[in-house]
Amino acid sequence: MKPFTTLFLTSSIALSAPDTLDTTVIKSADNETLTQKTLEQDRLELSKIPGGTESVDSERYLTGRSSTLADTFALSPGVIAQSRFGSDEARISIRGSGLQRTFHGRGIRFMQDGIPLNLADGGFDMQSVDPLAASHINIWRGGNAISRGSATLGGAIDYLSHTGRSAPGYSARLEAGSYEYLRARFAGGITEGSKDLYFSLSHASQNGFRDHAEQSAQRLFTNFGVQLRDDLETRFYLTAIHTDSDLPGNLTKAQLETNPRQADTSFFGSVPYDNQRNFELFRFANKTTLRSGNNTWDFSAAWTYKDLDHPITPFVGVIDQLSNDLYLGATFTNTDDFLGRENVFRSGLSFTYGETRSALFANNSGSRGALKTNEDQTASNLEFFIENQHHLNGDLSLTTGLSAAYSIRENERFFNATPPALGSLTNYDDSYSNVAPNLGLVYEKNDIQYFTGISGSYEPPSFSEAVTNNIARDAQTAATIEAGTRGTRSFARWDATVYYSKVKDELLTLTDPSTMVSTTTNADDTIHYGIELGTEIDLLGSSWLDENPDQRLVFRSAYTYGSFRFDDDAFYGDNRIAGLPPHLLRSELLWENAQGYYAGPTFEWSPVKSFIDHRNTFAADPYALLGFKVGRRVANGISWFIEAKNLTDEVYSATHGVMDDAGGMDQRQFLPGDGRSVFAGIEWKF
């Protein structure tokens, strides 16, 4: 890895930048900017989409520990986020996207401020975002993310940053707790006339519940906006990240039940070979917005540099990758009435190009050995969408859309001393194209919506999937139909969606019939269907239209059901596709009052087993977790929390790996969840 100078240079720039402005903090009631939408604006826009969407206010997860993706999306229906070992690295899936991945996500367009964080081949890193730096997070489940240029099965997740206007003043937050967990963040927002600046600098570290699970990460997020005219604004974004992660590895089920804190110390395990995943990331981006009457042009660009050092199993070795990725995009929006009725027309074009220099070294008991291979990997994507939302009458709107994409994946591999393995692919130059229509209806009456939609999805294999001559050569596609309702009625709020996806060429870990090696291949037909249900009920009966009642007793829950199966497959029949629990319920019951105090239990329940193999011969057990949190959250001054997790000290598998056939035998695929733990935090806004 290169010396970590980027973070300190950019943090110095961010902390000294206020000297170039007047440091007077202006707490203006108007926090809107042309380039960065507010939570209220995004919620209004997402409510017009005929499918599953959500906008998560950061205030929801800041009431407790805000570390893992499981913390952030605990109450988001349809989003399965499972921490691997109490760290940023996680399994994240929407509607079965990338369901066999417990690391380095795919199948979702992962974004920061509307600009993709995915590398050009589609993969993304969970460590590239920080929930403490976000104002809110937008979620489009499935094909509903067409207006964000996403055509993946899982949809899109967008972390929206604070600005100097939306978060004026300064704040400091400190979280600490079990397993030497520490998370500290200092942030500030400054506004002077037409300019505003926001920065967030954070440190996170922990020794971890398990052995060989030490984590450390430093993150800097900044943005600087200039309103050049009333109708023209530009905003620059700067991100610097350094993250080091020890990997404890997978356990057998027997090992998990005997001692869930142990690491994999087997002969080829993570401890003898000192498995780690460390990287530095530097990102510079810009978004410029121009408005002219009812026309809006949004231009965006980003360059991302990533340096990965990844010692892993002796069979793989030490992965050393240097990536440079470029993104260019433009979106046009028109809000003129059409045929005398409200109408919103959007069209966008984007181009992504990435180059990765990848070297693979032998892993000599944790040390970098001889060079095995060198690879030059190039990925590019040209994506286009067109979408129109038209109100047929006062209650009913029709959304029509079309997305098109053309992608290229090129790989040139040079072998050093090690000859290529049987069936391995040395060079390839593949291209993919896809056109997918979208259609949906939204009917709204008395603050209640009913919607239905049809959408298509498309995902070429990433470089980590396309590794052999005769498998994973095709893009994964799907057609999805969904229907649902969302709304508010007195003391109840809800968001409910059912969906059914017919998937073709799904990227799954199966046995290659030619080499008999289990690796990622294109499956035949598969089916995904499920339910996404989010509820928020005040058991004291106060209406949600009453913004500040003296007290509430709120039951919040997110229930996700997913059935992912082979469809009359020659080898697997109608078996479940391994990887995710079919049912997952996460909820909390909080007493809240007008002064910002809250207290109550939290719950997580996975009521049925989750298979580790596609042959459905071995599974992780069901589990139930109980927690409790208490605290106070205020807009200014001192906020605090205390949160206990897994009070019953349940021994369970938080997530697990995926394989083709376990043969009914216990396998090294299980990742234990954290035991009983307590965390506390304090935040000062001034």
C-alpha positions in Angstrom: 0.0 0.0 0.0 1.1 3.5 -0.6 1.7 5.8 2.4 -1.5 7.3 3.6 -0.8 10.9 2.8 -4.0 11.7 0.9 -6.3 11.8 3.9 -4.1 14.2 5.9 -3.5 16.5 3.0 -7.2 16.7 2.2 -8.2 17.0 5.8 -5.9 19.9 6.1 -7.5 21.5 3.1 -11.0 21.0 4.5 -10.1 22.3 7.9 -8.3 25.3 6.6 -10.8 26.1 3.8 -13.1 28.1 6.2 -10.3 30.7 6.4 -11.0 31.5 2.8 -14.6 32.3 3.7 -16.1 34.4 6.5 -16.3 32.0 9.4 -19.6 33.4 10.6 -22.2 30.6 10.7 -25.4 31.6 9.1 -28.3 29.5 10.4 -30.7 30.3 7.5 -34.1 28.7 7.4 -33.6 28.1 3.7 -31.4 25.1 3.4 -32.2 24.3 -0.2 -29.6 24.3 -3.0 -29.9 23.6 -6.7 -27.4 20.7 -6.6 -28.4 19.0 -3.3 -32.1 18.1 -2.6 -33.5 18.1 0.9 -35.0 15.1 2.6 -38.5 16.5 2.0 -37.8 17.1 -1.7 -36.5 13.6 -2.1 -39.4 12.0 -0.2 -41.9 13.9 -2.5 -40.1 12.7 -5.6 -39.8 9.1 -4.5 -43.5 9.0 -3.6 -44.4 9.5 -7.3 -42.5 6.3 -8.3 -44.8 3.2 -9.0 -42.7 0.8 -6.9 -40.7 0.2 -3.7 -38.8 3.3 -2.5 -37.7 4.8 0.7 -35.9 7.9 2.0 -34.1 7.2 5.3 -33.6 10.2 7.6 -30.2 9.9 9.3 -32.0 10.9 12.6 -33.5 7.4 12.6 -30.3 5.4 12.9 -28.4 8.1 14.9 -30.5 7.1 18.0 -28.1 4.2 18.5 -24.8 2.8 17.3 -24.2 3.9 13.7 -21.5 1.7 12.5 -22.5 -1.2 10.2 -24.9 -1.4 7.2 -27.0 -3.5 9.5 -27.3 -0.5 11.8 -28.2 1.9 9.0 -30.8 -0.3 7.3 -32.2 -2.1 10.3 -35.7 -0.6 9.7 -35.6 -0.5 5.9 -38.0 -3.2 4.4 -36.5 -5.1 1.5 -32.9 -4.3 2.3 -31.0 -7.2 3.8 -27.8 -6.0 5.4 -25.9 -8.5 7.5 -22.5 -7.6 9.0 -19.8 -10.2 8.5 -18.1 -9.7 11.8 -19.3 -6.4 13.3 -17.6 -4.4 10.6 -18.3 -2.2 7.5 -17.9 -5.3 5.3 -21.3 -6.9 4.9 -23.7 -8.9 2.8 -26.2 -6.4 1.3 -29.0 -7.5 -1.0 -32.2 -6.2 -2.4 -34.7 -8.6 -3.9 -32.0 -11.3 -4.1 -29.4 -9.1 -5.8 -25.8 -10.5 -5.4 -27.2 -12.8 -2.8 -24.1 -15.1 -2.7 -21.8 -12.2 -1.9 -20.7 -11.6 1.7 -18.1 -9.1 0.6 -17.5 -6.4 -2.1 -21.1 -5.9 -3.2 -22.7 -6.1 -6.6 -26.2 -6.0 -8.0 -27.0 -2.6 -6.6 -26.1 0.9 -7.9 -24.3 2.3 -4.8 -24.1 6.1 -5.0 -22.9 9.2 -3.1 -24.8 12.4 -3.9 -26.3 10.9 -7.1 -22.9 9.8 -8.5 -22.1 6.0 -8.6 -19.5 4.6 -6.3 -19.4 1.3 -8.1 -16.3 0.5 -10.1 -16.9 0.3 -13.8 -17.3 -3.5 -13.6 -20.2 -3.1 -11.1 -18.6 -4.0 -7.8 -18.6 -1.6 -4.8 -17.1 -1.3 -1.4 -19.2 -0.8 1.7 -16.4 1.1 3.4 -16.7 3.9 0.8 -19.6 5.6 2.6 -20.0 6.9 6.2 -23.6 7.0 7.6 -22.4 9.8 10.0 -21.7 12.1 7.0 -25.1 11.6 5.4 -28.2 13.9 5.6 -30.4 11.0 4.4 -30.2 7.9 2.2 -32.5 7.2 -0.7 -33.4 3.7 -1.7 -35.0 2.5 -5.0 -35.8 -1.2 -4.8 -35.6 -3.2 -8.0 -36.2 -1.6 -11.4 -37.5 1.6 -9.8 -34.1 3.3 -10.0 -34.3 4.0 -13.8 -34.1 7.7 -13.2 -30.8 7.2 -11.5 -29.4 5.2 -14.4 -29.6 1.9 -12.6 -30.8 -1.2 -14.3 -29.7 -3.8 -11.7 -31.9 -6.3 -10.0 -31.4 -4.7 -6.6 -32.0 -1.1 -7.6 -30.0 1.8 -6.1 -28.9 3.3 -2.8 -27.8 6.9 -2.6 -26.1 8.5 0.4 -26.9 12.3 0.3 -24.4 14.5 2.0 -25.1 17.4 4.3 -24.1 20.9 2.9 -23.1 24.1 4.6 -26.7 25.2 4.3 -28.5 22.1 5.5 -26.1 21.5 8.5 -24.8 24.9 9.6 -22.5 25.1 12.6 -20.3 22.3 14.0 -20.8 18.9 15.6 -18.7 16.3 17.4 -19.9 12.8 17.9 -18.2 10.0 19.9 -19.4 6.3 20.1 -17.6 3.7 22.2 -18.4 0.2 23.6 -17.7 -3.5 23.7 -14.7 -5.0 21.8 -12.8 -1.8 22.1 -15.2 -0.2 19.6 -14.6 3.5 19.0 -16.1 5.9 16.4 -15.4 9.6 16.4 -16.6 12.3 14.0 -16.1 16.0 13.7 -18.1 17.9 11.1 -18.9 21.5 10.2 -21.1 23.5 7.9 -20.3 27.1 6.9 -22.2 29.5 4.6 -21.2 32.8 3.3 -23.4 34.5 0.7 -23.5 32.3 -2.4 -20.9 29.8 -1.1 -21.2 27.0 1.4 -18.8 24.3 2.7 -19.4 21.1 4.6 -16.8 18.6 5.9 -17.0 15.4 7.9 -13.8 13.8 9.3 -14.2 10.5 11.1 -12.2 7.6 12.7 -13.5 4.2 13.5 -11.7 1.2 15.1 -12.4 -2.0 17.0 -10.7 -5.2 18.0 -13.9 -7.1 17.2 -16.0 -9.8 18.9 -13.9 -12.4 17.1 -10.2 -13.0 17.0 -8.2 -11.6 14.1 -11.0 -9.1 13.4 -9.4 -5.8 14.1 -10.7 -2.9 12.0 -9.6 0.7 11.5 -10.9 3.3 9.1 -10.5 7.1 8.6 -12.8 8.9 6.3 -13.0 12.5 5.0 -16.1 13.8 3.1 -16.2 17.4 1.9 -18.3 19.4 -0.5 -18.1 23.0 -1.5 -21.0 24.7 -3.4 -21.1 28.0 -5.3 -24.3 29.5 -6.6 -23.0 31.3 -9.7 -26.5 32.7 -10.6 -30.0 32.2 -9.2 -30.4 29.5 -11.8 -26.9 28.0 -11.9 -24.9 26.2 -9.2 -21.9 24.0 -9.0 -20.7 21.7 -6.2 -17.4 20.0 -5.7 -17.0 16.8 -3.7 -13.8 15.4 -2.2 -13.5 12.0 -0.5 -10.5 10.3 1.1 -10.7 7.0 2.8 -8.1 4.7 4.4 -9.4 1.3 5.8 -7.6 -1.7 7.2 -9.5 -4.9 8.0 -8.3 -8.2 9.5 -10.5 -11.0 8.2 -11.3 -13.7 10.8 -12.6 -16.1 8.2 -15.5 -18.6 8.2 -16.2 -21.3 10.8 -18.0 -24.6 10.7 -21.3 -24.7 12.5 -19.8 -26.9 15.2 -17.0 -24.4 15.8 -19.5 -21.5 15.9 -21.5 -23.3 18.6 -18.4 -24.2 20.6 -16.6 -20.9 20.5 -18.1 -18.1 18.2 -15.2 -15.8 19.0 -12.5 -17.9 17.4 -11.0 -17.2 14.0 -10.3 -19.7 11.3 -7.0 -21.2 12.4 -7.2 -24.2 10.1 -4.2 -25.2 7.9 -5.3 -23.0 5.0 -7.2 -20.5 7.3 -7.3 -16.8 7.7 -4.9 -16.7 10.7 -2.0 -18.7 9.3 -2.2 -16.7 6.1 -3.0 -13.4 7.8 -6.1 -12.6 5.6 -6.8 -8.9 5.3 -8.6 -6.4 3.1 -7.0 -2.9 3.1 -7.4 -0.1 0.7 -7.1 3.6 0.1 -9.6 5.5 -1.9 -9.6 9.0 -3.3 -12.5 10.5 -5.1 -13.1 13.9 -6.7 -16.5 14.7 -8.1 -18.6 17.7 -9.4 -22.2 18.3 -9.9 -23.5 21.3 -11.8 -27.2 22.3 -12.1 -28.7 24.8 -14.5 -32.4 25.7 -14.5 -34.2 27.6 -17.2 -37.9 28.0 -16.6 -39.3 24.4 -16.3 -36.1 22.9 -17.7 -33.3 21.6 -15.5 -29.9 20.3 -16.6 -27.8 18.2 -14.2 -24.2 17.5 -15.2 -22.0 15.3 -13.1 -18.5 13.9 -13.2 -16.2 11.9 -10.9 -12.8 10.3 -10.8 -12.0 7.6 -8.3 -8.6 6.2 -7.4 -8.4 3.0 -5.3 -5.4 1.1 -4.1 -6.2 -2.4 -2.8 -4.0 -4.7 -0.8 -5.8 -8.0 -0.1 -3.9 -11.0 1.4 -6.4 -13.9 1.2 -6.2 -17.7 1.0 -3.1 -19.6 -0.3 -5.2 -20.8 -3.3 -5.8 -17.1 -4.4 -2.8 -15.3 -2.9 -2.2 -11.6 -2.3 -4.4 -9.4 -4.5 -2.8 -6.1 -5.4 -5.0 -3.8 -7.5 -4.8 -0.2 -8.6 -8.0 1.2 -10.1 -8.8 4.4 -11.8 -12.5 5.0 -12.7 -14.1 7.9 -14.6 -17.8 8.8 -14.6 -19.6 11.4 -16.8 -23.3 12.0 -16.8 -26.0 14.4 -17.8 -29.7 14.4 -17.0 -32.4 16.7 -18.4 -35.7 17.3 -16.6 -38.8 19.1 -18.0 -41.9 19.9 -15.8 -44.2 21.5 -18.4 -47.8 20.4 -18.3 -48.8 18.0 -21.1 -52.3 17.9 -22.4 -53.3 20.3 -19.6 -52.1 17.9 -16.9 -49.0 17.7 -14.6 -46.1 16.0 -16.4 -42.4 15.3 -15.5 -40.1 14.2 -18.3 -36.5 13.0 -17.6 -33.8 11.7 -19.9 -30.2 10.9 -19.1 -26.9 9.7 -20.6 -23.9 8.4 -18.7 -20.5 7.0 -19.5 -18.3 5.0 -17.1 -14.7 3.9 -17.8 -12.4 2.0 -15.5 -8.9 0.6 -15.7 -7.5 -1.8 -13.1 -3.9 -3.1 -12.9 -4.2 -6.3 -11.0 -1.3 -8.3 -9.7 -1.5 -11.6 -7.8 1.3 -12.8 -5.5 1.7 -16.0 -3.6 0.6 -15.8 0.0 3.5 -17.2 2.0 2.0 -17.5 5.4 0.9 -13.9 5.4 3.9 -12.5 3.4 3.9 -11.5 -0.2 5.7 -14.1 -2.3 6.4 -14.6 -5.9 4.4 -12.9 -8.6 1.8 -15.3 -10.0 -0.1 -13.2 -12.6 -0.6 -9.7 -13.9 -3.8 -8.5 -15.4 -5.0 -5.4 -17.2 -8.7 -5.1 -16.8 -10.8 -2.5 -18.6 -14.5 -1.9 -18.2 -16.8 0.6 -19.8 -20.5 1.3 -19.8 -22.7 3.6 -21.9 -26.1 4.0 -20.3 -29.2 5.9 -21.4 -32.7 6.3 -19.9 -35.9 8.1 -20.7 -38.8 8.4 -18.3 -42.1 10.2 -18.3 -44.6 10.7 -15.4 -48.0 11.9 -16.5 -51.1 12.6 -14.4 -54.0 11.1 -16.3 -56.3 12.8 -13.8 -56.1 14.3 -10.3 -55.6 10.8 -8.7 -53.9 8.6 -11.2 -50.5 8.9 -12.8 -48.8 6.9 -15.5 -45.0 6.3 -15.6 -43.4 5.0 -18.8 -39.7 4.5 -19.3 -36.9 2.8 -21.2 -33.3 2.1 -20.3 -30.6 1.0 -22.6 -27.0 0.0 -21.9 -23.9 -1.2 -23.8 -21.0 -2.6 -21.7 -17.5 -3.9 -22.5 -15.3 -6.1 -20.3 -11.7 -6.7 -21.4 -9.2 -8.7 -19.5 -5.6 -9.5 -20.5 -3.8 -11.9 -18.2 -0.1 -12.5 -18.1 1.1 -15.6 -16.2 4.5 -15.6 -14.5 5.9 -18.8 -13.0 2.6 -20.4 -12.4 0.8 -22.1 -15.4 -2.9 -21.4 -15.8 -5.2 -23.7 -14.0 -7.5 -26.1 -15.9 -10.4 -24.2 -17.5 -9.1 -20.8 -16.5 -9.5 -17.9 -18.8 -6.4 -15.9 -19.8 -7.8 -13.2 -22.0 -11.3 -12.1 -23.0 -13.1 -9.2 -24.7 -16.8 -9.4 -24.1 -19.5 -6.9 -24.9 -23.1 -6.8 -23.6 -26.2 -4.8 -24.6 -29.7 -4.5 -23.2 -32.9 -2.6 -23.6 -35.5 -2.7 -20.9 -38.9 -1.0 -20.8 -40.6 0.2 -17.6 -44.3 0.9 -17.0 -46.2 1.8 -13.8 -49.3 3.4 -12.3 -49.8 5.3 -9.1 -53.3 6.0 -7.7 -53.5 8.3 -4.7 -56.6 9.2 -2.6 -56.7 10.7 0.9 -53.0 10.4 1.5 -53.0 6.7 0.5 -51.2 5.4 -2.6 -51.7 2.2 -4.5 -49.2 1.4 -7.2 -48.2 -1.3 -9.7 -45.3 -1.6 -12.1 -43.3 -3.7 -14.6 -39.6 -3.3 -15.0 -36.5 -4.9 -16.5 -33.0 -5.3 -15.1 -29.6 -6.1 -16.5 -26.2 -6.9 -15.0 -23.0 -8.0 -16.8 -20.6 -10.2 -14.8 -17.9 -8.3 -12.9 -14.3 -9.3 -13.3 -14.4 -11.5 -10.3 -17.2 -13.6 -11.9 -15.7 -14.0 -15.4 -12.8 -16.2 -14.6 -13.2 -19.3 -16.8 -13.7 -20.1 -20.4 -17.1 -21.6 -20.4 -19.1 -19.9 -17.5 -20.4 -16.5 -16.5 -20.1 -15.3 -20.1 -23.6 -13.8 -20.2 -25.3 -10.8 -18.5 -27.9 -11.5 -15.9 -31.4 -10.2 -16.8 -34.8 -10.1 -15.2 -38.4 -9.0 -15.7 -40.2 -7.9 -12.5 -43.8 -7.1 -11.7 -44.7 -5.5 -8.4 -47.6 -3.9 -6.6 -48.1 -2.2 -3.3 -49.5 0.6 -1.1 -48.0 3.3 1.1 -49.6 6.0 3.2 -50.6 7.5 6.5 -53.9 7.0 8.3 -54.1 8.7 11.7 -51.6 6.8 14.0 -50.3 4.4 11.4 -47.9 4.7 8.5 -46.9 1.9 6.2 -45.1 0.9 3.0 -46.0 -2.5 1.6 -44.8 -4.1 -1.7 -45.0 -7.5 -3.3 -42.9 -8.4 -6.3 -42.2 -11.3 -8.7 -39.0 -11.5 -10.8 -38.3 -13.9 -13.6 -34.5 -14.1 -13.8 -32.4 -15.3 -16.7 -28.7 -16.3 -16.5 -28.4 -15.5 -12.8 -24.8 -15.3 -11.6 -24.5 -18.1 -9.0 -21.9 -20.3 -7.5 -22.4 -23.6 -9.2 -20.3 -26.5 -10.3 -18.7 -26.1 -13.7 -19.6 -29.4 -15.5 -16.4 -29.3 -17.6 -13.9 -28.8 -14.8 -16.0 -29.9 -11.8 -14.8 -26.8 -10.0 -17.4 -24.8 -8.1 -17.3 -21.2 -9.2 -19.7 -18.5 -10.5 -21.7 -19.4 -13.5 -24.9 -18.4 -15.4 -27.7 -20.4 -14.0 -30.8 -21.3 -16.1 -34.1 -19.8 -15.2 -34.6 -18.7 -11.6 -37.5 -17.0 -9.8 -37.4 -14.3 -7.1 -40.5 -13.2 -5.3 -41.2 -11.6 -1.9 -42.8 -9.1 0.4 -41.4 -5.8 1.7 -43.4 -4.4 4.6 -42.5 -1.4 6.7 -44.8 -0.1 9.5 -44.7 2.7 12.0 -47.6 2.7 14.5 -48.1 5.0 17.5 -49.7 2.8 20.1 -50.8 5.8 22.1 -53.0 6.8 19.2 -51.5 10.2 18.3 -51.9 11.1 14.6 -48.8 11.4 12.5 -50.2 14.7 11.3 -49.5 16.0 14.9 -45.8 16.9 14.6 -45.0 17.2 18.3 -47.3 15.4 20.7 -46.2 15.2 24.4 -45.3 11.5 24.0 -45.6 8.6 21.7 -45.2 4.8 22.0 -44.0 3.9 18.5 -43.7 0.4 17.1 -41.5 0.4 14.0 -40.8 -2.7 12.0 -39.3 -3.9 8.7 -40.4 -7.3 7.5 -38.7 -8.8 4.5 -39.7 -12.1 2.9 -37.8 -13.4 -0.1 -38.2 -16.7 -1.9 -35.4 -17.3 -4.4 -35.6 -20.6 -6.3 -34.4 -22.5 -9.3 -37.1 -23.0 -11.8 -37.4 -26.6 -12.8 -33.6 -26.8 -13.2 -32.1 -30.0 -14.5 -29.7 -30.4 -11.5 -31.4 -28.3 -8.7 -35.1 -28.7 -9.5 -37.0 -26.0 -7.6 -34.5 -25.8 -4.7 -34.0 -22.6 -2.8 -31.0 -20.5 -3.9 -28.7 -20.4 -0.9 -27.6 -17.2 0.8 -30.4 -15.3 2.4 -32.9 -16.1 5.2 -36.4 -16.4 3.7 -37.9 -14.3 6.5 -36.3 -11.4 8.4 -38.0 -9.1 10.9 -36.3 -6.1 12.5 -38.2 -3.8 14.8 -38.2 -1.5 17.8 -40.7 -0.3 20.4 -39.7 3.2 21.6 -41.3 5.5 24.1 -40.6 9.1 22.8 -41.4 12.5 24.2 -41.5 16.1 23.0 -38.2 16.8 24.8 -36.3 14.3 22.6 -36.0 11.5 25.1 -36.6 7.9 24.0 -36.3 4.4 25.4 -37.3 0.9 24.5 -36.4 -2.6 23.2 -35.2 -3.6 19.8 -35.7 -7.0 18.1 -34.3 -9.1 15.2 -35.9 -12.4 14.3 -34.9 -14.9 11.6 -37.6 -17.6 12.2 -36.5 -20.3 9.7 -33.2 -21.9 8.6 -31.1 -20.4 5.8 -29.4 -22.9 3.4 -25.6 -22.6 2.8 -25.8 -24.7 -0.4 -28.0 -24.8 -3.5 -28.5 -28.5 -3.0 -30.3 -27.6 0.2 -28.5 -30.1 2.4 -27.1 -28.0 5.2 -28.4 -24.7 6.8 -27.8 -22.0 9.4 -30.3 -22.1 12.3 -33.0 -19.6 13.1 -32.3 -17.0 15.7 -33.9 -14.2 17.7 -32.1 -11.2 19.2 -33.1 -8.7 21.8 -31.7 -5.3 22.5 -32.5 -2.1 24.3 -31.6 1.6 23.8 -32.2 4.8 25.7 -31.2 8.3 24.9 -32.0 11.8 23.9 -31.9 13.4 20.5 -32.1 17.2 20.0 -31.5 19.6 17.1 -28.9 21.7 19.0 -26.9 21.0 22.1 -26.1 17.6 23.7 -27.6 14.3 22.4 -26.7 10.9 23.8 -27.6 7.2 23.7 -26.8 3.9 25.4 -27.6 0.8 23.4 -27.3 -2.9 24.4 -27.3 -5.5 21.7 -28.0 -9.3 21.9 -29.0 -9.1 25.6 -29.5 -12.9 25.7 -26.0 -13.6 24.4 -27.5 -15.7 21.5 -25.0 -17.7 19.6 -26.0 -17.4 15.9 -24.7 -17.0 12.4 -25.1 -13.4 11.3 -24.6 -14.5 7.7 -22.9 -17.3 5.9 -21.1 -18.2 2.7 -22.6 -20.0 -0.3 -21.5 -23.2 -2.0 -23.0 -25.6 -4.6 -23.3 -28.8 -2.5 -22.5 -29.3 1.2 -23.4 -33.0 0.9 -25.3 -32.7 4.2 -22.0 -32.1 6.0 -20.9 -29.3 8.2 -18.9 -26.8 6.2 -16.6 -23.8 6.9 -19.2 -21.3 5.8 -20.5 -19.6 8.9 -19.8 -16.1 10.2 -20.8 -15.7 13.8 -22.8 -12.7 15.0 -21.6 -10.5 17.9 -22.4 -11.6 21.5 -23.8 -9.5 24.3 -22.5 -6.0 23.9 -23.1 -2.4 25.1 -22.4 0.9 23.3 -22.8 4.5 24.3 -22.5 7.7 22.4 -22.6 11.5 22.8 -23.0 14.2 20.2 -22.6 18.0 20.6 -24.0 20.4 18.0 -22.8 23.9 18.4 
